[in-house]
């Protein structure tokens, strides 16, 4: 319990830092992406802009790890059939891991389905696979097993203790590596704890723990020095096996002169969004805060097709802004930008005018897709 409280406190602090960091990265990513699309660039400039974008994405991945272990990541949950999901992931891992590591997948059930964010589940399993790789420098066996947990089974979470109820699906990741020493084992899920400094940053297993916990799951560990380690991830089972459809990659979608109202307090990010949306053939009006946006909407509601608003703003944040729009019977649809995750309860409590969300740092693809969907340009 004390360890859980410590991790929650660190996660809360880190999430606040991550929010500000995402704001910084948003401007970098958007300007780098839109600049690469400009005609007539000098020969070396596109490559340099691409490098800037890639480094910004690396920063965003670090922010995502921080949000994951703090259990504050924004999840896109869907019904996820695990057998085909793990088959695809195993093929990816076989292409990624060294040839000296033999990977085997065993699916003891074909109808195991959970409600989860596929990207976060994949990240947790990739982290475990990379840990296993590091524990087997000379090669070895990596075995991923999918099973339904029998109702009578006794489960014990490494951080919460005994699990007394529920129906569970287990994904076990076992390696034949060096194992975890007894003195290290109590610390493996602590953020920034690593035995591989300076090569490791100590976020891998902390991120796994955060992802599993945010899905209301549990994690157990069995290890023996010189023999290997098995991580057992327990996910709440869904009663029906709905197969998740794979999302097709989104293209950059151009506008058709529609007028958008951008409501962002950060001047740099607002300017980047205006530049990008103008390049995408939208007409853009900008507002520095919710009060200014309300005045504009009162005067030009018939002209504005969509509002793009930051969630976290001083004085009048995203929730207060949408509530005030509803009170004034302003029915323009809204897409929200958020660096902080919202609970399912908070999303359910949103006014009906909120039609979409874009996670920070905002990318060109995510922005264009969200705007197009909100304007009913694509499903």
C-alpha positions in Angstrom: 0.0 0.0 0.0 2.8 2.4 0.9 4.5 1.7 -2.4 1.3 2.3 -4.3 0.9 5.7 -2.6 4.4 6.7 -3.4 4.0 5.8 -7.0 0.7 7.7 -7.1 2.3 10.8 -5.7 5.2 10.7 -8.1 2.8 10.1 -11.0 0.7 13.1 -10.0 3.8 15.4 -10.0 5.1 13.9 -13.2 1.7 14.4 -15.0 1.8 18.1 -14.2 5.3 18.4 -15.7 4.2 16.2 -18.7 1.3 18.6 -19.4 3.6 21.6 -19.8 6.2 19.6 -21.7 3.5 18.5 -24.2 2.6 22.1 -24.8 6.2 22.9 -25.8 6.4 19.8 -28.0 3.1 20.7 -29.8 4.5 23.8 -31.4 7.8 22.0 -32.4 6.0 19.1 -34.0 3.4 21.1 -35.9 5.9 23.6 -37.3 8.3 20.8 -38.3 5.6 18.9 -40.0 4.1 21.7 -41.9 7.5 23.1 -42.9 8.4 19.8 -44.5 5.4 20.2 -46.9 6.6 23.6 -48.2 7.7 23.7 -51.8 11.2 24.7 -52.9 13.1 23.8 -49.7 16.9 23.7 -49.8 18.2 20.2 -50.2 19.3 19.5 -46.7 16.4 21.3 -44.9 13.7 18.5 -45.2 16.1 16.0 -43.6 16.9 18.4 -40.7 13.2 19.2 -40.2 12.5 15.4 -40.1 15.2 15.0 -37.5 13.6 17.8 -35.4 10.2 16.0 -35.7 11.6 12.6 -34.7 13.4 14.1 -31.7 10.2 15.8 -30.6 8.3 12.5 -30.9 11.0 10.8 -28.7 10.2 13.5 -26.2 6.5 12.7 -26.5 7.2 9.0 -26.0 9.0 9.9 -22.7 6.0 12.0 -21.6 3.7 9.0 -22.5 5.8 6.8 -20.2 5.5 9.3 -17.4 1.8 9.4 -17.9 1.5 5.7 -18.0 3.3 4.9 -14.8 1.3 7.7 -13.1 -1.9 6.1 -14.4 -2.8 9.4 -16.1 -2.5 8.4 -19.7 -5.5 9.1 -22.0 -6.9 5.7 -23.1 -8.8 4.9 -26.2 -10.5 1.7 -25.0 -12.2 -0.7 -27.4 -13.1 -4.4 -27.4 -9.8 -6.2 -28.1 -9.6 -9.9 -29.1 -6.3 -10.9 -27.7 -5.4 -14.0 -29.8 -5.1 -12.2 -33.2 -3.7 -9.2 -31.4 -0.9 -11.3 -29.9 -0.2 -13.1 -33.2 0.4 -9.8 -34.9 2.5 -8.6 -32.0 4.6 -11.8 -32.0 5.4 -11.3 -35.7 6.5 -7.7 -34.9 8.7 -8.9 -32.0 10.3 -11.6 -34.2 11.5 -8.9 -36.6 12.7 -6.7 -33.7 14.4 -9.1 -31.3 17.9 -10.6 -32.0 17.9 -13.9 -33.9 19.5 -15.6 -30.9 16.1 -15.2 -29.1 13.5 -17.8 -29.9 10.0 -16.4 -29.4 7.0 -18.8 -29.0 3.3 -17.8 -28.7 0.8 -20.2 -27.1 -2.9 -19.2 -27.2 -4.8 -21.6 -24.9 -8.0 -19.8 -25.8 -9.3 -18.1 -28.9 -12.1 -16.1 -27.3 -10.2 -14.0 -24.7 -11.4 -10.5 -25.1 -10.7 -7.4 -23.0 -11.7 -3.7 -23.1 -8.5 -1.9 -23.6 -6.4 0.6 -25.5 -4.5 -1.6 -28.0 -1.6 0.8 -28.2 -1.0 0.8 -24.5 -1.3 -3.0 -24.2 1.2 -3.4 -27.0 3.6 -0.9 -25.3 3.4 -2.9 -22.0 4.2 -6.2 -23.8 7.0 -4.7 -25.9 8.6 -3.3 -22.7 8.5 -6.8 -21.2 10.0 -8.3 -24.4 12.8 -5.8 -24.4 13.5 -6.5 -20.7 13.7 -10.2 -21.5 16.1 -9.4 -24.4 18.4 -7.5 -22.0 18.2 -10.5 -19.5 19.4 -12.9 -22.3 22.5 -11.2 -23.9 23.6 -14.6 -25.2 20.1 -15.6 -26.5 17.4 -17.8 -25.0 13.7 -18.5 -25.1 10.8 -16.0 -24.8 7.4 -17.5 -24.4 4.1 -15.5 -24.4 1.1 -17.4 -23.2 -2.6 -16.4 -23.4 -5.1 -18.1 -21.1 -8.4 -17.7 -19.3 -7.8 -17.8 -15.5 -9.9 -20.5 -13.8 -12.4 -19.1 -11.3 -10.9 -21.2 -8.5 -7.3 -20.0 -9.1 -5.5 -18.1 -6.4 -4.0 -14.9 -7.8 -1.6 -12.6 -6.0 -0.7 -9.1 -7.4 2.9 -8.0 -6.8 1.7 -4.6 -5.5 -1.9 -5.2 -4.2 -1.7 -8.6 -2.7 -4.4 -11.4 -3.1 -7.0 -10.9 -5.8 -10.3 -12.2 -4.4 -12.8 -11.8 -7.2 -13.4 -11.2 -10.9 -12.9 -13.0 -14.2 -9.5 -12.6 -15.6 -7.5 -13.1 -18.8 -3.8 -13.8 -18.3 -1.0 -12.8 -20.6 2.3 -14.4 -19.3 5.7 -13.3 -20.6 8.4 -15.8 -19.6 12.1 -15.7 -20.4 15.1 -17.9 -19.7 17.3 -15.0 -18.7 19.4 -14.1 -15.6 16.4 -13.7 -13.3 15.9 -10.9 -10.7 18.0 -10.8 -7.5 16.1 -10.8 -4.2 17.3 -7.4 -3.2 16.2 -5.9 -6.5 12.8 -7.5 -6.8 10.9 -5.1 -4.4 12.0 -2.1 -6.5 11.4 -3.2 -10.1 8.1 -1.2 -10.6 9.5 2.0 -9.1 9.9 4.8 -11.6 13.5 5.7 -12.4 14.9 2.6 -10.6 17.3 0.8 -12.9 20.2 -1.7 -12.7 21.4 -0.7 -16.2 22.4 2.9 -15.7 23.4 4.8 -17.8 21.8 2.7 -20.5 18.4 2.4 -18.8 16.1 5.2 -17.5 14.1 3.0 -15.2 10.7 3.7 -16.7 10.0 0.3 -18.6 8.5 -1.8 -15.8 7.0 1.3 -14.1 5.2 2.0 -17.4 4.0 -1.7 -17.6 2.6 -1.4 -14.1 0.8 1.9 -14.9 -0.7 0.6 -18.1 -2.0 -2.6 -16.4 -3.3 -0.7 -13.4 -5.1 1.9 -15.5 -7.0 -1.0 -17.2 -8.0 -2.2 -13.7 -5.7 -5.2 -14.0 -3.0 -6.7 -11.9 0.6 -8.0 -12.3 2.5 -10.9 -10.7 6.2 -11.9 -11.0 7.9 -15.2 -10.6 11.7 -15.2 -10.9 14.7 -17.3 -10.1 18.3 -16.1 -10.5 20.0 -18.0 -13.3 16.8 -19.6 -14.5 14.5 -16.8 -15.8 11.5 -14.5 -15.0 7.8 -14.7 -15.8 5.5 -11.7 -15.7 1.8 -12.5 -15.5 -0.5 -9.7 -16.6 -4.2 -10.1 -15.5 -6.8 -8.2 -17.4 -10.6 -8.0 -16.6 -12.3 -10.4 -19.1 -15.2 -9.2 -21.2 -18.1 -11.7 -21.3 -18.4 -11.5 -25.1 -15.7 -11.9 -27.7 -16.0 -8.9 -30.0 -13.1 -8.8 -32.4 -11.6 -5.4 -32.6 -11.2 -3.9 -36.0 -7.8 -2.5 -37.0 -7.8 1.2 -37.5 -6.6 2.2 -41.0 -3.9 4.8 -41.1 -5.2 8.3 -41.5 -4.2 10.6 -44.4 -3.7 14.4 -44.2 -7.2 15.8 -44.9 -7.6 19.2 -46.5 -10.4 21.6 -45.7 -12.7 23.5 -48.0 -12.6 27.0 -46.6 -14.7 26.2 -43.5 -14.2 28.7 -40.6 -12.7 27.3 -37.4 -12.4 29.1 -34.1 -9.1 28.2 -32.3 -9.3 28.8 -28.5 -5.8 28.4 -26.9 -4.2 30.5 -24.3 -0.6 29.7 -25.2 0.4 32.2 -27.9 3.0 30.0 -29.6 0.8 26.9 -29.9 -2.1 29.1 -31.0 0.0 30.6 -33.8 1.2 27.1 -34.9 -2.4 25.8 -35.0 -3.5 28.9 -37.0 -0.6 28.4 -39.5 -1.3 24.7 -39.9 -5.0 25.0 -40.3 -4.7 27.8 -42.8 -2.3 25.7 -44.8 -4.9 22.9 -44.7 -7.3 25.4 -46.5 -9.4 26.4 -43.5 -10.3 29.9 -42.5 -9.3 30.5 -38.9 -10.4 32.9 -36.2 -8.4 32.8 -33.0 -9.2 33.5 -29.3 -6.8 33.7 -26.4 -9.3 32.5 -23.8 -12.8 31.3 -23.2 -14.4 34.6 -22.6 -13.0 36.0 -25.9 -14.2 32.9 -27.7 -17.8 33.3 -26.3 -17.9 36.9 -27.6 -16.8 35.8 -31.0 -19.3 33.0 -31.1 -22.2 35.3 -30.1 -21.4 37.5 -33.0 -20.4 34.9 -35.6 -22.0 31.7 -34.7 -23.5 31.1 -38.1 -20.1 31.6 -39.7 -18.1 29.3 -37.5 -18.3 25.5 -38.4 -16.1 24.2 -35.5 -14.4 25.2 -32.3 -11.0 23.9 -31.4 -10.3 24.5 -27.7 -7.6 23.7 -25.2 -8.9 21.8 -22.2 -6.5 23.3 -19.6 -6.7 27.1 -19.7 -6.5 29.7 -16.9 -9.7 31.5 -15.7 -12.1 29.5 -17.9 -10.9 26.0 -18.7 -12.4 23.7 -21.3 -15.2 22.3 -19.1 -16.4 25.7 -18.0 -16.2 27.0 -21.6 -18.3 24.2 -23.0 -20.8 24.5 -20.1 -21.1 28.3 -20.8 -21.6 27.6 -24.5 -24.4 25.2 -23.6 -26.0 27.8 -21.2 -26.0 30.4 -24.0 -27.4 27.9 -26.5 -24.3 28.1 -28.7 -24.5 24.8 -30.6 -21.2 24.9 -32.6 -19.4 21.5 -32.2 -16.1 21.4 -30.3 -12.9 19.4 -30.5 -10.8 19.5 -27.4 -7.0 19.4 -27.1 -5.8 17.7 -23.9 -2.5 16.8 -22.4 -4.2 15.6 -19.2 -6.2 12.4 -19.4 -9.9 12.6 -18.6 -11.7 9.9 -16.7 -14.7 8.0 -18.3 -16.9 9.9 -15.8 -15.6 13.3 -17.0 -16.1 12.3 -20.6 -19.6 11.2 -19.9 -20.4 14.5 -18.2 -19.2 16.5 -21.2 -21.9 18.6 -23.0 -23.1 17.0 -26.1 -21.3 19.6 -28.3 -17.9 18.0 -27.6 -17.4 15.8 -30.6 -13.7 14.9 -30.4 -10.4 14.9 -28.6 -6.8 15.4 -29.7 -4.0 14.2 -27.5 -1.0 16.5 -27.0 1.5 16.9 -28.5 -0.7 17.6 -31.5 0.4 16.1 -34.8 -0.6 17.2 -38.2 -2.3 13.9 -39.0 -4.2 13.8 -35.7 -5.3 17.4 -36.1 -6.5 17.1 -39.7 -8.3 13.8 -39.0 -10.1 15.2 -35.9 -11.2 18.3 -37.8 -12.4 16.3 -40.8 -14.4 13.9 -38.7 -16.0 16.7 -36.7 -17.0 18.3 -40.0 -18.4 15.0 -41.3 -15.8 14.8 -44.1 -14.9 11.2 -43.2 -16.2 8.5 -40.9 
